[in-house]
Amino acid sequence: MRPGGERPNVLLEGEAGTGKSLVASLLHRLGRPQAPVVIVDCAAAPETYLRETLFGVPPEDSQARPWLQPGLLELVTGGTIVLEEVCGLPKALQAMLVKALGPPPPGSRRAQAVPPWVIGTCNSDMDAAVRMGHVREDLFRQLAGVRIVMPPLRECGDDAVIIANWLLPRICGQHHRPLMTLAPEVGQRFLEYGWPGSVRELTHMLTRAVLLSTSSVISAEELW
């Protein structure tokens, strides 16, 4: 292992709203708390922008836009790059990413630096995406050093209360509100609810209650 703590890449899979971005942020804070973290949305950005952002502008373009030379995969040494919706990365860029995540050429600058820790997220079934040819198998193998499949909140039972109790003090702190707790009846309501928006919906629900509540105890009526 290189100095600075090289770590296996991580692949987070799950439906939209299951908290993949939240877990990616938590992994970074636990694994490389003092290092920079950069988030790239692979599904929403144009291919040219993604290529220049991740890999840098080709030398012939560097005079026009020198700030994009080199790309993040070289600049964020020792830090973390979160590739959101990496399964939506164009095939040409998947091939470039495979090469970038592979062993660095001897004597290169990459060989001397701590590589970025790459955390990829994907809303779809990655196994199916590989079988259908949407995702390169070699890229999947490189990203899935640690593979975490995140279930939707509707399948988590009592864990919804545990997650809410973990989120609530953080939301209070973010919005500079006094510490709040959940009323006892909230747990049963959580079990009965279907959570169509999963953890994202829970986060929005708690945030709204924190901002609007006049009590230190949040009731079920304040959440729905």
ROSE-4610 file (N, C-alpha, C; in Angstrom, 1 decimal, always signed):
// ROSE-4610
residu = [M/M/M/R/R/R/P/P/P/G/G/G/G/G/G/E/E/E/R/R/R/P/P/P/N/N/N/V/V/V/L/L/L/L/L/L/E/E/E/G/G/G/E/E/E/A/A/A/G/G/G/T/T/T/G/G/G/K/K/K/S/S/S/L/L/L/V/V/V/A/A/A/S/S/S/L/L/L/L/L/L/H/H/H/R/R/R/L/L/L/G/G/G/R/R/R/P/P/P/Q/Q/Q/A/A/A/P/P/P/V/V/V/V/V/V/I/I/I/V/V/V/D/D/D/C/C/C/A/A/A/A/A/A/A/A/A/P/P/P/E/E/E/T/T/T/Y/Y/Y/L/L/L/R/R/R/E/E/E/T/T/T/L/L/L/F/F/F/G/G/G/V/V/V/P/P/P/P/P/P/E/E/E/D/D/D/S/S/S/Q/Q/Q/A/A/A/R/R/R/P/P/P/W/W/W/L/L/L/Q/Q/Q/P/P/P/G/G/G/L/L/L/L/L/L/E/E/E/L/L/L/V/V/V/T/T/T/G/G/G/G/G/G/T/T/T/I/I/I/V/V/V/L/L/L/E/E/E/E/E/E/V/V/V/C/C/C/G/G/G/L/L/L/P/P/P/K/K/K/A/A/A/L/L/L/Q/Q/Q/A/A/A/M/M/M/L/L/L/V/V/V/K/K/K/A/A/A/L/L/L/G/G/G/P/P/P/P/P/P/P/P/P/P/P/P/G/G/G/S/S/S/R/R/R/R/R/R/A/A/A/Q/Q/Q/A/A/A/V/V/V/P/P/P/P/P/P/W/W/W/V/V/V/I/I/I/G/G/G/T/T/T/C/C/C/N/N/N/S/S/S/D/D/D/M/M/M/D/D/D/A/A/A/A/A/A/V/V/V/R/R/R/M/M/M/G/G/G/H/H/H/V/V/V/R/R/R/E/E/E/D/D/D/L/L/L/F/F/F/R/R/R/Q/Q/Q/L/L/L/A/A/A/G/G/G/V/V/V/R/R/R/I/I/I/V/V/V/M/M/M/P/P/P/P/P/P/L/L/L/R/R/R/E/E/E/C/C/C/G/G/G/D/D/D/D/D/D/A/A/A/V/V/V/I/I/I/I/I/I/A/A/A/N/N/N/W/W/W/L/L/L/L/L/L/P/P/P/R/R/R/I/I/I/C/C/C/G/G/G/Q/Q/Q/H/H/H/H/H/H/R/R/R/P/P/P/L/L/L/M/M/M/T/T/T/L/L/L/A/A/A/P/P/P/E/E/E/V/V/V/G/G/G/Q/Q/Q/R/R/R/F/F/F/L/L/L/E/E/E/Y/Y/Y/G/G/G/W/W/W/P/P/P/G/G/G/S/S/S/V/V/V/R/R/R/E/E/E/L/L/L/T/T/T/H/H/H/M/M/M/L/L/L/T/T/T/R/R/R/A/A/A/V/V/V/L/L/L/L/L/L/S/S/S/T/T/T/S/S/S/S/S/S/V/V/V/I/I/I/S/S/S/A/A/A/E/E/E/E/E/E/L/L/L/W/W/W]
num = [1/1/1/2/2/2/3/3/3/4/4/4/5/5/5/6/6/6/7/7/7/8/8/8/9/9/9/10/10/10/11/11/11/12/12/12/13/13/13/14/14/14/15/15/15/16/16/16/17/17/17/18/18/18/19/19/19/20/20/20/21/21/21/22/22/22/23/23/23/24/24/24/25/25/25/26/26/26/27/27/27/28/28/28/29/29/29/30/30/30/31/31/31/32/32/32/33/33/33/34/34/34/35/35/35/36/36/36/37/37/37/38/38/38/39/39/39/40/40/40/41/41/41/42/42/42/43/43/43/44/44/44/45/45/45/46/46/46/47/47/47/48/48/48/49/49/49/50/50/50/51/51/51/52/52/52/53/53/53/54/54/54/55/55/55/56/56/56/57/57/57/58/58/58/59/59/59/60/60/60/61/61/61/62/62/62/63/63/63/64/64/64/65/65/65/66/66/66/67/67/67/68/68/68/69/69/69/70/70/70/71/71/71/72/72/72/73/73/73/74/74/74/75/75/75/76/76/76/77/77/77/78/78/78/79/79/79/80/80/80/81/81/81/82/82/82/83/83/83/84/84/84/85/85/85/86/86/86/87/87/87/88/88/88/89/89/89/90/90/90/91/91/91/92/92/92/93/93/93/94/94/94/95/95/95/96/96/96/97/97/97/98/98/98/99/99/99/100/100/100/101/101/101/102/102/102/103/103/103/104/104/104/105/105/105/106/106/106/107/107/107/108/108/108/109/109/109/110/110/110/111/111/111/112/112/112/113/113/113/114/114/114/115/115/115/116/116/116/117/117/117/118/118/118/119/119/119/120/120/120/121/121/121/122/122/122/123/123/123/124/124/124/125/125/125/126/126/126/127/127/127/128/128/128/129/129/129/130/130/130/131/131/131/132/132/132/133/133/133/134/134/134/135/135/135/136/136/136/137/137/137/138/138/138/139/139/139/140/140/140/141/141/141/142/142/142/143/143/143/144/144/144/145/145/145/146/146/146/147/147/147/148/148/148/149/149/149/150/150/150/151/151/151/152/152/152/153/153/153/154/154/154/155/155/155/156/156/156/157/157/157/158/158/158/159/159/159/160/160/160/161/161/161/162/162/162/163/163/163/164/164/164/165/165/165/166/166/166/167/167/167/168/168/168/169/169/169/170/170/170/171/171/171/172/172/172/173/173/173/174/174/174/175/175/175/176/176/176/177/177/177/178/178/178/179/179/179/180/180/180/181/181/181/182/182/182/183/183/183/184/184/184/185/185/185/186/186/186/187/187/187/188/188/188/189/189/189/190/190/190/191/191/191/192/192/192/193/193/193/194/194/194/195/195/195/196/196/196/197/197/197/198/198/198/199/199/199/200/200/200/201/201/201/202/202/202/203/203/203/204/204/204/205/205/205/206/206/206/207/207/207/208/208/208/209/209/209/210/210/210/211/211/211/212/212/212/213/213/213/214/214/214/215/215/215/216/216/216/217/217/217/218/218/218/219/219/219/220/220/220/221/221/221/222/222/222/223/223/223/224/224/224]
x = [+0.8/+0.0/+0.9/+0.5/+1.3/+1.1/+2.1/+1.9/+0.6/-0.2/-1.4/-2.6/-2.5/-3.6/-4.4/-3.8/-4.5/-5.6/-6.8/-8.0/-8.6/-9.3/-10.0/-11.2/-11.4/-12.5/-13.8/-14.9/-16.2/-17.3/-18.2/-19.3/-20.6/-21.4/-22.6/-23.8/-24.6/-25.8/-27.1/-28.1/-29.4/-30.3/-31.6/-32.6/-32.3/-32.9/-32.8/-33.4/-32.6/-33.1/-32.7/-31.9/-31.5/-30.4/-29.8/-28.8/-27.4/-27.2/-25.9/-24.9/-25.4/-24.5/-24.1/-25.1/-24.9/-23.8/-23.9/-22.9/-21.5/-21.5/-20.2/-19.6/-20.3/-19.8/-19.3/-20.0/-19.6/-18.3/-18.2/-17.0/-15.8/-16.0/-14.9/-14.4/-15.4/-15.0/-14.4/-14.7/-14.1/-12.7/-12.6/-11.4/-10.3/-10.7/-9.7/-10.3/-10.5/-11.1/-10.4/-9.1/-8.4/-8.1/-8.6/-8.3/-9.5/-9.2/-10.3/-11.3/-12.5/-13.5/-14.1/-14.3/-14.9/-16.0/-17.2/-18.3/-18.6/-18.7/-19.0/-20.2/-21.2/-22.4/-22.2/-22.0/-21.7/-22.9/-24.1/-25.3/-25.8/-25.5/-26.1/-25.2/-23.9/-23.0/-22.7/-22.5/-22.1/-20.8/-20.7/-19.5/-18.2/-18.2/-17.0/-16.6/-17.6/-17.3/-16.7/-17.3/-16.8/-15.4/-15.1/-13.8/-12.8/-13.0/-12.1/-12.0/-13.1/-13.1/-12.3/-12.5/-11.9/-10.5/-10.2/-9.0/-8.1/-8.7/-7.9/-8.2/-7.8/-7.9/-6.7/-6.9/-5.8/-4.8/-3.5/-2.5/-2.9/-3.5/-3.7/-4.8/-5.6/-6.6/-6.1/-5.0/-4.6/-4.4/-4.0/-3.9/-5.2/-6.2/-7.6/-8.2/-8.0/-8.6/-7.6/-6.5/-5.5/-5.9/-7.0/-7.3/-7.9/-8.2/-8.6/-7.5/-6.3/-5.2/-4.3/-4.1/-4.7/-6.1/-6.6/-8.0/-8.0/-9.2/-9.4/-8.7/-8.6/-8.0/-6.5/-5.9/-4.5/-4.4/-5.3/-5.2/-5.6/-6.6/-7.1/-6.3/-5.0/-4.1/-4.3/-4.5/-4.7/-6.1/-7.0/-8.3/-9.3/-10.6/-11.7/-12.5/-12.8/-13.6/-14.9/-16.0/-17.3/-17.9/-18.0/-18.6/-20.1/-21.0/-22.4/-22.9/-23.7/-24.3/-23.2/-22.2/-21.1/-21.5/-22.6/-23.2/-23.7/-23.8/-24.3/-23.1/-21.9/-20.7/-20.6/-20.4/-20.3/-19.2/-19.5/-18.5/-17.1/-16.9/-15.6/-14.9/-15.6/-15.0/-14.8/-15.7/-15.4/-14.1/-13.7/-12.4/-11.3/-11.4/-10.4/-10.3/-11.5/-11.4/-10.8/-11.0/-10.3/-8.8/-8.3/-6.9/-6.4/-7.2/-6.8/-6.7/-7.6/-7.7/-6.7/-6.1/-5.1/-3.8/-2.8/-1.5/-0.8/-0.2/+0.4/+1.7/+2.0/+3.3/+4.5/+5.5/+6.7/+7.3/+7.6/+8.3/+7.3/+6.0/+5.1/+4.8/+4.1/+3.7/+2.7/+1.9/+0.9/+1.5/+2.7/+3.4/+3.9/+4.2/+4.8/+3.7/+2.5/+1.4/+0.5/-0.2/-1.3/-2.5/-3.0/-4.1/-5.4/-6.3/-7.6/-8.4/-9.1/-10.0/-11.3/-11.7/-12.9/-14.1/-15.2/-16.4/-17.5/-18.0/-19.0/-20.3/-21.4/-22.7/-23.5/-24.6/-25.3/-26.8/-27.8/-29.2/-29.7/-29.0/-29.5/-28.7/-29.2/-28.5/-27.3/-26.1/-24.9/-24.6/-25.0/-24.8/-25.6/-26.8/-27.6/-27.0/-26.5/-25.9/-24.7/-23.9/-22.7/-23.2/-24.2/-24.7/-25.2/-25.9/-26.5/-25.5/-24.3/-23.2/-23.2/-24.0/-24.0/-22.8/-22.2/-21.1/-20.0/-18.8/-17.7/-17.4/-17.2/-16.9/-15.6/-14.6/-13.3/-13.5/-14.4/-14.6/-15.4/-16.3/-17.1/-16.1/-15.2/-14.3/-13.4/-13.0/-12.1/-12.9/-14.1/-14.9/-15.4/-15.6/-16.3/-15.2/-14.2/-13.3/-14.0/-14.9/-15.9/-17.3/-18.2/-19.5/-20.6/-21.4/-22.4/-23.7/-24.7/-26.0/-26.9/-27.5/-28.3/-29.8/-30.5/-31.9/-32.7/-33.9/-34.8/-35.3/-35.7/-36.1/-37.3/-38.2/-39.4/-39.1/-37.9/-37.5/-36.6/-36.5/-35.5/-36.2/-37.5/-38.2/-37.8/-37.4/-37.0/-35.8/-35.1/-33.9/-34.3/-35.5/-35.9/-35.8/-36.2/-36.1/-34.6/-33.8/-32.3/-31.7/-32.0/-31.5/-32.0/-33.3/-33.8/-33.1/-32.9/-32.2/-30.8/-30.2/-28.8/-28.8/-29.8/-29.9/-30.3/-31.2/-31.9/-30.9/-29.9/-29.0/-28.1/-27.8/-27.0/-27.8/-29.1/-29.9/-30.1/-30.3/-30.5/-29.2/-28.0/-26.8/-26.6/-27.0/-26.9/-27.7/-28.9/-29.8/-29.8/-28.8/-28.6/-29.8/-30.4/-31.6/-31.2/-31.9/-31.7/-31.9/-31.2/-31.4/-32.8/-33.3/-34.7/-34.7/-35.8/-36.0/-37.3/-37.5/-38.8/-39.7/-41.0/-42.0/-42.1/-42.5/-42.5/-43.4/-44.5/-45.4/-44.9/-43.8/-43.3/-42.7/-42.2/-41.6/-42.7/-43.9/-44.9/-45.4/-45.5/-45.8/-44.8/-43.5/-42.4/-42.6/-43.0/-43.1/-44.3/-45.3/-46.5/-46.4/-45.5/-45.3/-44.5/-44.8/-44.2/-42.9/-42.6/-41.3/-41.0/-41.9/-41.6/-40.4/-40.0/-38.7/-37.5/-37.7/-36.6/-35.9/-34.6/-33.9/-33.9/-34.0/-34.1/-35.4/-36.5/-37.7/-37.7/-37.1/-36.9/-36.1/-35.1/-34.2/-35.0/-35.7/-36.5/-37.6/-38.2/-39.3/-38.8/-37.6/-37.0/-36.6/-36.0/-35.6/-36.7/-37.9/-39.0/-39.5/-39.5/-40.0/-39.1/-37.8/-36.8/-37.0/-37.2/-37.4/-38.7/-39.8/-41.1/-41.5/-40.9/-41.4/-41.1/-42.0/-41.7/-41.4/-41.3/-41.1/-39.8/-39.2/-38.0/-38.3/-39.6/-40.0/-40.9/-40.5/-41.2/-42.3/-43.5/-44.6/-44.8/-45.6/-45.9/-46.6/-47.5/-48.3/-47.4/-46.3/-45.3/-44.5/-44.5/-43.7/-44.5/-45.9/-46.7/-47.7]
y = [-1.2/+0.0/+1.2/+2.2/+3.4/+4.3/+5.2/+6.1/+6.9/+7.2/+8.0/+7.2/+5.8/+5.0/+4.7/+4.0/+3.6/+2.7/+2.9/+2.0/+1.5/+0.3/-0.3/+0.7/+0.8/+1.6/+0.9/+1.8/+1.3/+1.6/+0.6/+0.8/+0.7/+1.8/+1.8/+1.7/+0.7/+0.4/+0.5/+1.0/+1.1/+2.0/+1.9/+2.8/+4.3/+5.1/+6.6/+6.9/+7.7/+8.1/+7.2/+6.2/+5.3/+5.8/+6.9/+7.5/+7.2/+6.9/+6.6/+7.8/+9.0/+10.2/+10.4/+10.2/+10.3/+9.3/+8.1/+7.1/+7.4/+7.8/+8.2/+9.3/+10.3/+11.4/+10.9/+10.0/+9.4/+8.6/+7.8/+7.0/+7.9/+9.0/+9.9/+10.5/+10.9/+11.5/+10.5/+9.2/+8.2/+7.8/+7.8/+7.2/+8.3/+9.4/+10.5/+11.9/+12.0/+13.2/+14.6/+14.5/+15.8/+16.0/+15.1/+15.2/+15.8/+16.4/+17.0/+15.9/+16.2/+15.3/+16.1/+15.4/+16.1/+15.1/+15.7/+14.9/+15.2/+14.2/+14.3/+13.5/+14.2/+13.5/+13.0/+11.7/+11.1/+11.0/+11.1/+11.0/+12.3/+13.4/+14.7/+15.6/+15.3/+16.2/+15.7/+16.7/+16.3/+15.5/+14.6/+13.8/+14.6/+15.7/+16.5/+17.0/+17.5/+18.1/+17.0/+15.8/+14.8/+14.4/+14.3/+13.9/+14.9/+16.2/+17.2/+17.3/+17.1/+17.2/+16.1/+14.9/+13.7/+13.5/+13.7/+13.3/+14.4/+15.6/+16.8/+17.1/+18.4/+18.8/+18.3/+17.8/+17.5/+18.6/+18.3/+19.4/+20.5/+20.1/+21.2/+22.2/+21.8/+22.7/+23.5/+23.1/+23.6/+25.1/+25.7/+27.2/+27.9/+27.3/+27.9/+27.8/+26.6/+26.4/+25.7/+26.4/+25.7/+25.2/+25.7/+25.2/+23.8/+23.2/+21.9/+20.9/+21.3/+20.4/+20.4/+19.3/+18.0/+17.8/+16.6/+16.3/+15.9/+15.7/+15.5/+14.2/+13.2/+11.9/+12.0/+13.1/+13.4/+14.5/+15.4/+16.5/+16.1/+15.2/+14.9/+13.8/+13.9/+12.9/+12.9/+11.7/+11.5/+11.9/+12.3/+12.7/+11.7/+12.1/+11.2/+11.8/+10.9/+11.3/+10.5/+11.1/+10.4/+10.5/+9.4/+9.4/+8.9/+9.9/+9.6/+9.1/+8.1/+7.4/+7.1/+6.4/+6.0/+5.0/+4.3/+3.4/+4.2/+5.5/+6.3/+6.9/+6.6/+7.1/+6.6/+7.4/+7.0/+5.9/+5.0/+3.8/+4.3/+5.3/+5.8/+6.2/+6.9/+7.4/+6.2/+5.2/+4.0/+3.4/+3.3/+2.7/+3.6/+4.9/+5.8/+5.7/+5.5/+5.3/+4.0/+3.0/+1.7/+1.9/+2.6/+2.8/+3.7/+4.7/+5.6/+5.0/+4.0/+3.3/+2.2/+1.8/+0.7/+1.1/+0.2/+0.4/+1.6/+2.6/+3.7/+3.2/+3.8/+3.5/+3.8/+3.0/+3.2/+4.6/+5.3/+6.6/+7.7/+7.5/+8.6/+9.3/+10.5/+11.2/+10.5/+9.7/+8.9/+7.9/+7.3/+6.3/+6.8/+8.1/+8.7/+9.3/+9.4/+10.0/+9.0/+9.4/+8.6/+8.7/+7.7/+7.8/+8.2/+8.9/+9.2/+8.0/+8.1/+7.0/+7.2/+6.3/+6.4/+5.7/+6.4/+5.8/+6.1/+5.0/+5.1/+4.8/+5.5/+5.1/+4.8/+3.9/+3.5/+3.2/+3.8/+3.5/+2.2/+1.7/+0.5/-0.8/-1.9/-3.2/-3.3/-3.2/-3.2/-4.5/-5.6/-6.9/-7.0/-6.5/-6.4/-5.5/-4.3/-3.4/-4.0/-4.8/-5.4/-6.5/-7.3/-8.3/-7.7/-6.6/-5.9/-5.1/-5.0/-4.3/-2.8/-2.3/-0.9/-0.4/-1.4/-1.1/-2.1/-1.7/-2.6/-3.5/-4.7/-5.7/-5.3/-4.9/-4.5/-3.3/-2.4/-1.2/-1.6/-2.5/-3.0/-3.6/-4.4/-5.1/-4.1/-3.0/-2.1/-1.2/-0.9/-0.1/-0.9/-2.2/-3.0/-3.6/-2.9/-3.4/-3.8/-2.8/-3.1/-2.7/-3.7/-3.5/-3.4/-2.3/-2.2/-2.0/-2.9/-2.8/-2.2/-1.0/-0.3/-0.6/-1.2/-1.5/-0.2/-0.1/+1.0/+1.0/+2.2/+2.4/+1.5/+1.3/+0.5/-0.9/-1.4/-2.8/-2.8/-1.7/-1.6/-1.7/-1.8/-2.0/-0.9/-1.4/-0.4/+0.4/+0.1/+0.9/+2.3/+2.5/+3.9/+4.8/+4.3/+5.1/+5.4/+4.3/+4.5/+5.5/+5.4/+6.4/+7.8/+7.9/+9.3/+9.8/+9.0/+9.5/+9.9/+9.3/+9.6/+10.9/+11.1/+12.3/+13.6/+13.4/+14.5/+15.5/+15.1/+16.0/+16.7/+16.0/+16.7/+17.7/+17.5/+18.5/+19.7/+19.4/+20.5/+21.4/+20.8/+21.5/+22.3/+21.7/+22.4/+23.7/+23.6/+24.8/+25.6/+25.3/+26.1/+26.1/+25.0/+24.8/+24.0/+24.2/+23.4/+21.9/+21.1/+19.6/+19.2/+18.4/+17.9/+16.4/+15.8/+14.4/+14.0/+12.7/+12.3/+11.8/+12.1/+11.6/+10.0/+9.4/+7.9/+7.3/+8.0/+7.4/+7.4/+8.2/+8.3/+7.0/+6.1/+4.8/+4.0/+3.9/+3.1/+3.6/+4.9/+5.5/+5.3/+5.3/+4.9/+3.5/+2.6/+1.2/+1.0/+1.8/+1.7/+2.4/+3.3/+4.1/+3.4/+3.7/+3.0/+3.6/+4.8/+5.5/+5.4/+6.0/+6.0/+6.7/+7.7/+8.5/+8.0/+6.9/+6.3/+7.3/+7.2/+8.0/+9.5/+9.8/+11.2/+11.8/+11.1/+11.6/+11.8/+10.9/+11.0/+12.2/+12.5/+13.6/+14.9/+15.0/+16.2/+16.4/+15.3/+15.3/+15.9/+15.3/+15.8/+17.3/+17.6/+19.0/+20.0/+19.6/+20.5/+20.6/+19.5/+19.5/+20.3/+20.2/+21.0/+22.5/+22.9/+24.3/+24.9/+24.1/+24.6/+24.3/+23.3/+22.9/+24.0/+24.2/+25.1/+24.4/+23.0/+22.2/+21.4/+21.0/+20.2/+18.7/+18.3/+17.0/+17.1/+16.4/+16.4/+15.3/+15.7/+14.7/+14.2/+13.1/+12.5/+13.5/+14.3/+15.3/+16.3/+16.6/+17.6/+17.0/+15.7/+15.1/+14.8/+14.6/+14.3/+15.5]
z = [+0.0/+0.0/+0.0/-0.8/-0.9/+0.3/+0.7/+1.7/+1.4/+2.5/+2.3/+2.2/+2.2/+2.3/+1.0/+0.1/-1.1/-0.7/-1.3/-0.9/-2.2/-2.0/-3.2/-3.6/-4.9/-5.3/-4.8/-4.7/-4.2/-5.2/-5.3/-6.2/-5.3/-5.3/-4.6/-5.5/-5.3/-6.2/-5.4/-6.1/-5.5/-6.2/-5.9/-6.6/-6.3/-7.1/-6.8/-5.4/-4.7/-3.4/-2.2/-2.5/-1.4/-0.6/-0.9/+0.0/-0.5/-1.8/-2.2/-2.1/-2.4/-2.3/-0.8/+0.1/+1.5/+2.0/+1.6/+1.9/+1.3/+0.1/-0.5/+0.3/+0.7/+1.5/+2.9/+3.5/+4.8/+4.6/+3.5/+3.3/+3.1/+2.4/+2.2/+3.6/+4.4/+5.7/+6.6/+6.5/+7.3/+6.8/+5.4/+4.8/+4.5/+4.1/+3.7/+4.2/+5.5/+6.0/+5.7/+5.5/+5.3/+3.8/+2.9/+1.5/+0.8/-0.4/-1.2/-1.8/-2.0/-2.6/-3.8/-4.9/-6.1/-6.6/-6.9/-7.3/-8.8/-9.6/-11.0/-11.4/-12.0/-12.5/-13.9/-14.0/-15.3/-16.3/-15.7/-16.6/-17.1/-16.4/-16.8/-17.6/-17.6/-18.3/-19.7/-20.7/-22.0/-22.1/-23.1/-23.2/-23.3/-24.1/-24.2/-22.8/-22.1/-20.8/-19.8/-19.8/-19.0/-19.3/-20.6/-21.1/-20.6/-20.8/-20.4/-18.9/-18.1/-16.7/-16.1/-16.5/-15.9/-16.4/-17.7/-18.3/-18.7/-18.9/-19.3/-20.7/-21.1/-22.5/-23.3/-24.5/-25.3/-25.5/-25.6/-25.7/-26.7/-27.9/-28.9/-28.4/-27.4/-26.9/-25.6/-25.1/-23.8/-23.7/-24.9/-24.9/-24.7/-25.3/-25.2/-23.8/-23.2/-21.9/-21.0/-20.5/-19.8/-18.5/-17.9/-16.5/-16.5/-17.7/-17.8/-18.1/-18.0/-18.3/-17.1/-16.4/-16.6/-16.0/-16.1/-15.6/-14.1/-13.6/-12.2/-11.7/-12.6/-12.2/-12.0/-12.5/-12.1/-11.1/-11.0/-10.1/-8.7/-8.5/-7.2/-6.6/-6.6/-6.0/-4.5/-3.9/-2.5/-2.0/-2.9/-2.6/-3.0/-3.1/-3.5/-4.7/-5.7/-6.8/-6.7/-6.6/-6.6/-8.0/-8.7/-10.1/-9.9/-9.9/-9.7/-11.1/-11.0/-12.2/-13.2/-12.7/-13.6/-14.6/-14.4/-15.4/-16.7/-16.6/-17.7/-18.5/-18.1/-18.8/-20.2/-21.2/-22.6/-22.8/-23.7/-23.8/-24.1/-24.9/-25.2/-23.9/-23.1/-21.8/-20.8/-20.9/-20.1/-20.4/-21.7/-22.0/-21.5/-21.5/-21.0/-19.5/-18.8/-17.4/-17.0/-17.7/-17.5/-17.5/-18.5/-18.6/-17.4/-17.1/-16.0/-14.7/-14.4/-13.1/-13.1/-14.2/-14.2/-13.6/-13.6/-13.1/-13.9/-13.2/-13.9/-14.6/-15.8/-16.4/-15.5/-15.5/-14.7/-15.0/-14.0/-14.1/-14.4/-14.6/-14.8/-13.5/-13.6/-12.5/-11.6/-12.3/-11.6/-10.7/-11.1/-10.4/-9.1/-9.0/-7.8/-6.9/-7.3/-6.5/-5.9/-4.8/-4.2/-5.2/-5.7/-6.7/-6.0/-6.7/-6.1/-5.8/-4.7/-4.3/-5.1/-5.9/-6.8/-6.2/-6.0/-5.5/-6.6/-7.2/-8.2/-7.7/-8.2/-7.9/-9.1/-8.9/-10.1/-9.6/-10.3/-10.0/-10.6/-11.6/-12.2/-11.8/-12.1/-11.8/-12.7/-12.0/-12.7/-13.4/-12.8/-13.5/-14.8/-14.8/-16.0/-17.0/-16.6/-17.5/-18.2/-17.4/-18.0/-19.1/-18.7/-19.6/-20.9/-20.8/-22.0/-22.8/-22.3/-23.0/-22.8/-21.8/-21.5/-20.7/-19.9/-19.1/-19.4/-19.6/-19.9/-18.6/-18.9/-17.8/-17.0/-17.7/-17.1/-16.2/-16.6/-15.8/-14.5/-14.7/-13.5/-12.5/-13.0/-12.1/-11.4/-12.1/-11.4/-10.4/-10.7/-9.7/-8.5/-8.7/-7.6/-6.8/-6.4/-5.4/-4.1/-3.7/-2.7/-3.3/-3.2/-3.9/-2.8/-2.7/-1.7/-2.4/-2.2/-2.8/-1.7/-2.0/-0.9/-1.2/-0.2/-0.4/-0.2/-0.9/-0.7/+0.8/+1.2/+2.6/+3.0/+2.0/+2.3/+2.7/+2.4/+2.7/+4.0/+4.7/+5.8/+7.2/+7.2/+8.5/+9.5/+10.7/+11.8/+11.5/+10.5/+10.2/+9.8/+9.3/+9.0/+10.2/+11.4/+12.6/+12.9/+12.8/+13.1/+12.1/+10.9/+9.9/+10.2/+10.6/+10.9/+12.1/+13.2/+14.4/+14.1/+13.1/+12.7/+11.9/+11.0/+10.2/+11.0/+11.9/+12.6/+13.2/+14.1/+14.6/+13.6/+12.5/+11.5/+10.7/+10.5/+9.8/+10.8/+12.0/+13.0/+13.0/+13.0/+12.9/+11.6/+10.5/+9.2/+9.2/+9.8/+9.8/+11.1/+11.9/+13.1/+14.0/+14.2/+15.0/+16.2/+17.4/+18.5/+18.2/+19.0/+18.8/+19.0/+18.1/+18.1/+18.2/+18.7/+18.7/+18.0/+17.8/+17.2/+18.3/+18.2/+19.1/+19.0/+20.1/+20.1/+19.0/+18.7/+17.7/+16.2/+16.0/+14.7/+14.2/+15.1/+14.7/+14.0/+14.5/+13.9/+12.6/+12.5/+11.2/+10.1/+10.5/+9.6/+9.1/+10.0/+9.5/+8.6/+8.7/+7.9/+6.6/+6.5/+5.3/+4.2/+2.9/+1.8/+1.3/+1.7/+1.3/-0.2/-1.0/-2.5/-2.9/-2.0/-2.3/-1.5/-0.8/+0.0/+0.9/+1.1/+2.1/+1.7/+0.4/+0.0/+0.5/+0.4/+0.9/+2.4/+3.1/+4.6/+4.9/+4.2/+4.5/+4.3/+3.2/+2.9/+4.0/+4.4/+5.4/+6.7/+7.1/+8.4/+8.3/+7.1/+7.0/+7.1/+6.5/+6.6/+8.0/+8.7/+10.1/+11.0/+10.8/+11.6/+11.4/+10.1/+9.8/+10.3/+10.4/+10.7/+12.1/+12.8/+14.1/+15.2/+16.1/+17.2/+18.5/+18.4/+19.6/+19.4/+20.5/+20.5/+20.1/+20.1/+19.8/+18.5/+17.5/+16.2/+16.2/+16.0/+16.0/+14.6/+14.5/+13.2/+12.3/+12.9/+12.1/+11.4/+12.1/+11.5/+10.4/+10.3/+9.2/+8.0/+8.1/+7.0/+6.7]
